[in-house]
Amino acid sequence: MDNKHRGFAVLAIVIILSIASIAYTTNMAYLQLMDNKVLSNYYANSEAFINAESGINLVLNKLSSAVHAHEMLKQLPFTFATAEQANTAYQVSVTSLTANQLAISSTGYSSDKSALRLISLEVYYELDFDIPTAPLQSNGRLNINAGDTINDGCEGVSLIDCLSSDNIADNIVISQHDLSLSEQTLALCPDHKSLEQEAIYGELTDAQGASRIQSINKGQWGSTATFNNPIFDQVTPITDLTDSRSLFEKTFVVTWADAKAHFIKSEQVAYIDMRYGSAMDCSHQLAQVEESISVIYIEGDCHINPLDVASSTLSGDRHFTIGSTEQPKMVFMEGGTFVTPQDTQSAVIGMLYLLPKSEAVLDNSGSFQYQEGIQQVSEQQSINLSGIKVNGSLLSEYDCSYTSNLVDSDDVTSPHLSVRYDKQVLKRLYQQLAVIPSASHYQLVAGTWRDF
């Protein structure tokens, strides 16, 4: 081969090798570019997933805090941050599925907004409140007959749920008995141990063997008071409960006098005055209370019209009911009780609080009595609990709370008292009242985690 042909062959080979080298280099660059894009997408997706997970953790952390859970649940459906905002890492939404179940959906974004990930799941949540710890509490002595019923819980829950100690009252009865009572009151409550144990349905001792019938001495009420209720927002709270002798102060951390003045004018309270008679029966007025009203204040005896009494389709019991398991009520009665047709019970679903009426003390001439410039007042000493049925908790501020199996011309109430502790109803009532919970916890619903 001459030099001319040899040179052409070399040139051809060089060109072919150059093209191959360029192709190889281009392919390597392309593969590197694709790898970089894959890594970039992976990083962006991972970043978006982590941010979406942060939104989920935000809500779960709120559910772990009583105060934060309270604020969030008031705003349902709740949304935190929006995708339109600059530097927004995630958007999380919370909606209510049932009374104690939430759906959480969180969308996370990468920093350059090139990727997004969606995570959703459902959770059960539970709020704890400083509710009464016993079905029956009294700021005085008790005289309860064997024919009455004091149940320590499990109303409104399934048999399986009832097995949990969380649904049982910590105590069966709490009372303050060391009071100096008049002879008339002592005749009704001769001994603080007159609570007949046949009336109690539940264990008399706890797992440690301590009695569940607790006696509170003078000055001990108020040691655990932490109630925080918006209905008392305009009432000055008590700062020192060390020597408080009032069950009301222990429960609500305000004095009854201040609370009453607020109740009468509050739009959040249904006020029914039965002291001077009324054109409308007390039961008719109660029937007209809006469902959104959770607090009822009754002054004087509440007479129940026979036409307003319903009969149970199961047991045939005749009763007049205030509240429901879905809309429980907090009922205050001052200076009175329910007056019902014979063989009829007045039922309260929620909390019933009985308070004595204060009256001015008069001298023989009918004038007000004063001592050191202070007008003297006296309170009713006793209250008959007969004919009352409570599903939740019953509290009494009277020196003596008793039941009678006798029916005379002046007392036509049914002789039976029934108090069944219902923790779920009390929790729902406190939640309706926007009370700040004492604790909050949650549980993931199995099988509901989704990420896309």
C-alpha positions as CSV (number, residue, x, y, z in Angstrom):
1,M,0.0,0.0,0.0
2,D,1.4,3.4,-0.9
3,N,1.7,6.2,1.5
4,K,-1.4,8.0,0.1
5,H,-3.7,5.0,0.9
6,R,-2.1,4.4,4.2
7,G,-2.7,8.0,5.3
8,F,-6.3,7.8,4.3
9,A,-6.8,4.6,6.4
10,V,-5.2,6.2,9.4
11,L,-7.4,9.3,9.0
12,A,-10.5,7.1,8.8
13,I,-9.6,5.2,11.9
14,V,-8.9,8.4,13.8
15,I,-12.2,9.8,12.7
16,I,-14.1,6.6,13.7
17,L,-12.3,6.5,17.1
18,S,-13.0,10.2,17.6
19,I,-16.7,9.7,16.9
20,A,-16.8,6.7,19.2
21,S,-15.0,8.7,21.9
22,I,-17.5,11.6,21.5
23,A,-20.5,9.2,21.6
24,Y,-19.1,7.5,24.7
25,T,-18.4,10.8,26.4
26,T,-21.9,12.1,25.5
27,N,-23.5,8.9,26.7
28,M,-21.6,9.1,30.0
29,A,-22.6,12.7,30.4
30,Y,-26.2,11.8,29.7
31,L,-26.1,8.9,32.2
32,Q,-24.5,11.2,34.7
33,L,-27.2,13.8,34.1
34,M,-29.9,11.2,34.5
35,D,-28.3,9.9,37.7
36,N,-28.2,13.5,39.0
37,K,-31.9,14.0,38.0
38,V,-32.8,10.7,39.7
39,L,-30.9,11.7,42.8
40,S,-32.4,15.1,42.7
41,N,-36.0,13.7,42.4
42,Y,-35.2,11.2,45.1
43,Y,-33.9,13.9,47.4
44,A,-36.9,16.2,46.6
45,N,-39.4,13.3,47.2
46,S,-37.6,12.4,50.4
47,E,-37.7,16.0,51.5
48,A,-41.4,16.3,50.7
49,F,-42.1,13.1,52.6
50,I,-40.2,14.2,55.6
51,N,-42.0,17.6,55.6
52,A,-45.4,15.8,55.2
53,E,-44.5,13.6,58.1
54,S,-43.6,16.7,60.1
55,G,-47.2,17.9,59.5
56,I,-48.5,14.6,60.9
57,N,-46.2,14.8,63.9
58,L,-47.4,18.4,64.5
59,V,-51.0,17.2,65.0
60,L,-49.9,14.2,67.1
61,N,-47.9,16.4,69.3
62,K,-50.9,18.7,69.7
63,L,-53.0,15.7,70.7
64,S,-50.4,14.9,73.4
65,S,-50.8,18.3,75.0
66,A,-54.1,19.0,76.9
67,V,-54.0,22.8,76.2
68,H,-53.0,22.5,72.5
69,A,-55.5,19.7,71.8
70,H,-58.2,21.8,73.4
71,E,-57.4,24.7,71.1
72,M,-57.1,22.6,68.0
73,L,-60.3,20.6,68.5
74,K,-62.2,23.9,69.0
75,Q,-61.2,24.9,65.4
76,L,-62.2,21.7,63.5
77,P,-61.9,21.3,60.6
78,F,-58.4,22.6,61.3
79,T,-55.8,23.5,58.6
80,F,-52.2,24.6,59.3
81,A,-50.3,26.6,56.7
82,T,-51.2,26.9,53.0
83,A,-49.4,25.9,49.8
84,E,-49.5,29.5,48.5
85,Q,-47.4,30.8,51.4
86,A,-43.7,31.3,50.7
87,N,-41.4,28.8,52.4
88,T,-44.3,26.6,53.3
89,A,-42.9,23.1,54.0
90,Y,-46.3,21.4,54.5
91,Q,-50.0,21.8,54.7
92,V,-51.9,19.7,57.2
93,S,-55.7,19.3,57.7
94,V,-57.6,17.7,60.5
95,T,-61.3,16.7,60.3
96,S,-63.6,15.0,62.7
97,L,-64.9,11.5,61.7
98,T,-66.7,10.7,65.0
99,A,-66.9,12.1,68.5
100,N,-63.4,10.7,69.3
101,Q,-61.9,9.9,65.9
102,L,-59.9,12.3,63.6
103,A,-58.7,12.1,60.0
104,I,-55.3,13.8,59.5
105,S,-54.0,14.6,56.0
106,S,-50.6,16.2,55.4
107,T,-49.1,17.4,52.1
108,G,-45.3,18.0,52.2
109,Y,-43.4,20.1,49.7
110,S,-39.7,20.1,48.7
111,S,-37.8,23.3,49.2
112,D,-37.9,24.0,45.4
113,K,-41.6,23.0,45.2
114,S,-40.7,20.4,42.6
115,A,-42.1,17.5,44.6
116,L,-44.9,16.8,46.9
117,R,-46.0,13.9,49.1
118,L,-49.3,13.2,50.7
119,I,-49.7,11.3,54.0
120,S,-53.0,10.5,55.7
121,L,-54.1,8.5,58.7
122,E,-56.8,8.3,61.4
123,V,-56.4,8.5,65.1
124,Y,-58.6,7.9,68.2
125,Y,-58.2,10.6,70.8
126,E,-59.3,10.9,74.4
127,L,-59.5,14.0,76.6
128,D,-59.4,13.8,80.4
129,F,-61.0,16.3,82.6
130,D,-61.1,17.0,86.3
131,I,-64.6,15.6,86.6
132,P,-66.2,14.5,89.9
133,T,-64.5,11.3,91.1
134,A,-67.7,9.8,92.6
135,P,-71.3,9.3,91.6
136,L,-72.5,11.0,94.8
137,Q,-70.7,13.8,96.7
138,S,-72.1,15.7,99.6
139,N,-70.9,18.6,101.7
140,G,-72.6,17.1,104.7
141,R,-74.1,13.9,106.0
142,L,-75.9,11.3,104.0
143,N,-78.8,9.1,104.9
144,I,-79.4,6.7,102.0
145,N,-81.7,3.7,102.2
146,A,-81.1,0.2,100.9
147,G,-83.9,0.7,98.3
148,D,-81.8,3.4,96.6
149,T,-79.1,2.8,94.0
150,I,-75.6,4.2,93.8
151,N,-73.7,2.7,90.9
152,D,-70.0,3.3,90.3
153,G,-70.1,3.4,86.6
154,C,-70.3,1.7,83.1
155,E,-73.4,3.5,81.9
156,G,-73.4,4.1,78.2
157,V,-70.4,1.9,77.4
158,S,-70.1,-1.6,76.0
159,L,-69.4,-4.6,78.3
160,I,-65.9,-4.9,76.9
161,D,-65.2,-1.1,77.5
162,C,-66.7,-1.5,81.0
163,L,-63.9,-3.8,82.0
164,S,-61.5,-0.8,81.9
165,S,-61.0,0.8,85.3
166,D,-61.0,4.1,83.5
167,N,-64.8,3.9,83.3
168,I,-65.2,3.3,87.0
169,A,-65.5,6.1,89.6
170,D,-62.4,6.4,91.8
171,N,-64.8,6.6,94.8
172,I,-68.3,5.6,95.3
173,V,-69.3,8.3,97.8
174,I,-67.5,11.4,99.2
175,S,-69.1,13.3,102.0
176,Q,-68.1,15.8,104.7
177,H,-69.8,14.6,107.9
178,D,-68.2,16.4,110.9
179,L,-70.7,19.2,111.0
180,S,-72.6,20.7,114.0
181,L,-76.2,20.1,112.9
182,S,-79.5,21.2,114.4
183,E,-81.7,18.6,116.2
184,Q,-84.1,18.7,113.3
185,T,-81.3,17.9,110.8
186,L,-79.9,15.2,113.1
187,A,-83.3,13.6,113.2
188,L,-82.9,13.0,109.4
189,C,-79.1,12.2,109.5
190,P,-78.5,10.8,113.0
191,D,-75.2,9.3,111.9
192,H,-72.8,9.8,109.0
193,K,-72.6,6.1,108.6
194,S,-76.3,5.9,107.8
195,L,-75.4,5.1,104.2
196,E,-76.7,1.6,103.8
197,Q,-74.2,-0.5,101.8
198,E,-77.0,-2.5,100.2
199,A,-77.6,0.6,98.0
200,I,-74.1,0.4,96.6
201,Y,-73.4,-1.4,93.4
202,G,-69.7,-1.8,93.1
203,E,-66.6,-2.8,95.1
204,L,-66.4,-1.2,98.5
205,T,-62.6,-1.2,98.4
206,D,-60.1,-0.4,95.7
207,A,-57.2,-2.6,94.5
208,Q,-55.0,-1.5,97.4
209,G,-57.8,-2.4,99.9
210,A,-58.6,1.3,100.8
211,S,-62.3,2.2,101.3
212,R,-64.0,3.8,98.3
213,I,-66.4,5.6,100.7
214,Q,-64.5,8.7,101.5
215,S,-65.1,11.1,104.4
216,I,-63.8,14.7,104.0
217,N,-63.1,16.8,107.1
218,K,-63.7,20.5,107.4
219,G,-61.3,22.6,105.5
220,Q,-60.2,19.7,103.1
221,W,-62.4,20.6,100.2
222,G,-60.5,22.4,97.4
223,S,-57.2,20.5,97.6
224,T,-57.5,19.3,94.1
225,A,-59.6,22.0,92.4
226,T,-58.5,22.9,88.9
227,F,-61.7,23.6,87.1
228,N,-61.4,26.1,84.2
229,N,-64.7,27.0,82.6
230,P,-65.5,29.8,80.1
231,I,-68.9,30.2,81.8
232,F,-67.0,31.7,84.7
233,D,-64.7,33.9,82.6
234,Q,-66.2,37.0,84.2
235,V,-66.1,35.7,87.7
236,T,-63.0,36.2,89.9
237,P,-61.5,32.9,90.8
238,I,-60.5,31.9,94.3
239,T,-56.7,32.1,94.7
240,D,-56.4,30.1,98.0
241,L,-58.6,27.1,98.6
242,T,-56.7,25.8,101.6
243,D,-59.4,26.3,104.1
244,S,-62.4,26.1,101.8
245,R,-65.4,24.3,103.3
246,S,-67.5,24.5,100.2
247,L,-67.9,21.6,97.7
248,F,-68.9,24.2,95.1
249,E,-65.7,26.1,95.6
250,K,-63.7,22.9,95.3
251,T,-65.5,21.9,92.1
252,F,-65.5,25.3,90.3
253,V,-62.9,27.5,92.1
254,V,-65.3,30.4,92.5
255,T,-67.7,31.3,95.2
256,W,-71.4,30.5,94.8
257,A,-72.5,34.1,95.4
258,D,-70.3,35.3,92.5
259,A,-71.3,32.4,90.2
260,K,-75.0,33.0,90.9
261,A,-74.8,36.6,90.0
262,H,-73.2,35.6,86.7
263,F,-75.6,32.8,86.0
264,I,-78.7,34.9,86.1
265,K,-77.5,37.3,83.4
266,S,-75.4,34.9,81.3
267,E,-76.7,34.0,77.8
268,Q,-74.9,30.7,78.2
269,V,-77.2,29.7,81.1
270,A,-80.9,28.9,81.0
271,Y,-82.3,30.6,84.1
272,I,-85.7,29.3,85.5
273,D,-87.1,31.1,88.5
274,M,-89.8,29.1,90.3
275,R,-89.8,30.9,93.6
276,Y,-93.0,33.0,93.1
277,G,-95.0,30.7,90.8
278,S,-94.9,30.8,87.1
279,A,-97.4,31.0,84.2
280,M,-95.6,28.0,82.7
281,D,-94.7,24.7,84.4
282,C,-91.0,24.2,85.2
283,S,-91.0,21.1,82.9
284,H,-92.4,23.2,80.0
285,Q,-89.7,25.7,80.5
286,L,-87.0,23.0,80.5
287,A,-88.4,21.5,77.3
288,Q,-87.9,24.9,75.6
289,V,-84.2,25.1,76.6
290,E,-82.1,25.1,73.4
291,E,-79.8,22.1,72.9
292,S,-76.8,24.4,72.6
293,I,-77.4,25.5,76.2
294,S,-75.4,23.2,78.5
295,V,-76.0,24.9,81.9
296,I,-79.4,25.2,83.6
297,Y,-80.0,27.2,86.8
298,I,-83.3,26.6,88.6
299,E,-84.4,28.5,91.7
300,G,-87.1,27.0,93.8
301,D,-89.0,23.7,93.4
302,C,-89.3,22.4,89.9
303,H,-92.8,21.0,89.4
304,I,-93.1,18.5,86.7
305,N,-96.4,18.5,84.7
306,P,-97.8,14.9,84.3
307,L,-98.3,15.6,80.6
308,D,-94.5,16.0,80.2
309,V,-93.7,12.6,81.8
310,A,-92.6,9.8,79.4
311,S,-92.6,6.1,79.9
312,S,-89.8,3.7,79.2
313,T,-90.6,1.2,76.4
314,L,-88.4,-1.4,78.2
315,S,-89.1,-1.2,81.9
316,G,-92.3,0.9,81.9
317,D,-90.7,3.5,84.3
318,R,-92.2,6.9,84.2
319,H,-89.7,9.8,84.1
320,F,-89.0,13.3,83.1
321,T,-85.5,13.6,81.6
322,I,-83.2,16.6,81.3
323,G,-80.3,16.2,78.8
324,S,-79.2,13.2,76.8
325,T,-76.0,11.2,76.3
326,E,-75.2,13.3,73.3
327,Q,-76.2,16.6,74.9
328,P,-75.7,16.3,78.7
329,K,-76.6,19.2,80.9
330,M,-75.2,20.8,84.1
331,V,-78.2,21.5,86.3
332,F,-78.0,23.7,89.4
333,M,-81.0,23.8,91.8
334,E,-81.1,26.3,94.6
335,G,-83.5,26.0,97.4
336,G,-85.6,23.3,95.8
337,T,-85.9,19.9,94.3
338,F,-88.0,18.1,91.6
339,V,-91.6,17.7,92.5
340,T,-93.0,14.9,90.3
341,P,-96.2,12.9,89.9
342,Q,-96.4,9.9,92.1
343,D,-94.2,6.9,91.0
344,T,-92.2,9.2,88.7
345,Q,-88.5,10.0,88.6
346,S,-86.8,13.2,87.4
347,A,-83.8,12.2,85.4
348,V,-80.7,14.3,84.7
349,I,-78.1,13.2,82.2
350,G,-75.0,15.0,83.1
351,M,-74.4,16.7,86.5
352,L,-77.0,17.8,89.1
353,Y,-75.9,20.2,91.8
354,L,-78.2,20.9,94.7
355,L,-77.6,24.1,96.7
356,P,-79.4,25.4,99.9
357,K,-81.4,28.6,99.8
358,S,-80.3,31.4,102.0
359,E,-82.9,33.4,103.9
360,A,-82.7,36.5,106.1
361,V,-83.1,35.8,109.9
362,L,-86.0,37.8,111.4
363,D,-86.6,38.7,115.0
364,N,-89.9,38.4,116.9
365,S,-91.1,41.6,115.4
366,G,-90.4,40.5,111.9
367,S,-87.4,42.8,111.4
368,F,-84.0,41.7,110.0
369,Q,-81.5,40.6,112.5
370,Y,-78.0,42.2,112.5
371,Q,-74.9,41.2,114.4
372,E,-72.0,43.7,114.5
373,G,-73.6,45.4,111.5
374,I,-73.9,42.3,109.4
375,Q,-77.3,41.0,108.4
376,Q,-77.8,37.5,109.6
377,V,-78.9,34.8,107.1
378,S,-79.7,31.1,107.5
379,E,-79.6,28.3,105.0
380,Q,-81.8,25.3,104.5
381,Q,-80.3,22.3,106.4
382,S,-81.5,19.3,104.5
383,I,-82.7,18.1,101.1
384,N,-84.7,15.0,100.1
385,L,-83.1,13.2,97.2
386,S,-86.1,10.8,96.7
387,G,-87.4,10.6,93.1
388,I,-84.1,11.8,91.6
389,K,-82.3,9.8,88.9
390,V,-78.8,11.0,87.7
391,N,-76.7,9.5,85.0
392,G,-73.4,11.2,85.5
393,S,-72.8,12.6,89.0
394,L,-74.9,14.1,91.8
395,L,-73.5,16.8,94.2
396,S,-75.2,18.3,97.2
397,E,-74.2,21.3,99.3
398,Y,-76.7,20.6,102.0
399,D,-75.7,19.7,105.6
400,C,-78.0,16.6,105.3
401,S,-78.9,14.8,102.1
402,Y,-81.4,12.0,102.7
403,T,-84.0,9.8,101.0
404,S,-87.4,8.8,102.4
405,N,-89.5,5.8,101.6
406,L,-92.6,7.5,103.0
407,V,-94.9,9.4,100.7
408,D,-97.1,12.0,102.5
409,S,-99.5,14.7,101.3
410,D,-96.7,17.3,101.0
411,D,-94.2,15.0,99.3
412,V,-95.4,13.2,96.2
413,T,-92.0,12.2,94.9
414,S,-91.1,8.7,94.2
415,P,-89.1,7.3,97.1
416,H,-86.3,5.8,94.9
417,L,-82.9,7.5,94.4
418,S,-80.8,6.3,91.5
419,V,-77.3,7.7,90.8
420,R,-75.1,6.0,88.1
421,Y,-71.7,7.3,87.5
422,D,-71.0,8.0,83.8
423,K,-67.5,9.1,83.0
424,Q,-68.1,9.4,79.3
425,V,-71.2,11.7,79.8
426,L,-69.3,13.9,82.2
427,K,-66.3,14.2,79.8
428,R,-68.7,15.1,77.0
429,L,-70.4,17.7,79.2
430,Y,-67.1,19.3,80.1
431,Q,-66.0,19.3,76.5
432,Q,-69.3,21.1,75.5
433,L,-68.5,23.7,78.2
434,A,-65.0,24.2,76.5
435,V,-63.3,23.3,79.8
436,I,-59.6,23.0,79.4
437,P,-58.7,19.3,79.7
438,S,-56.3,18.0,82.3
439,A,-54.7,15.5,79.9
440,S,-54.9,14.3,76.3
441,H,-53.8,11.1,74.6
442,Y,-54.3,9.4,71.2
443,Q,-54.0,6.0,69.5
444,L,-53.4,5.4,65.8
445,V,-56.2,3.6,63.9
446,A,-54.7,0.4,62.5
447,G,-54.5,0.1,58.7
448,T,-55.3,3.8,58.0
449,W,-51.7,5.0,57.2
450,R,-51.4,6.0,53.5
451,D,-48.6,7.8,51.7
452,F,-48.5,8.8,48.0
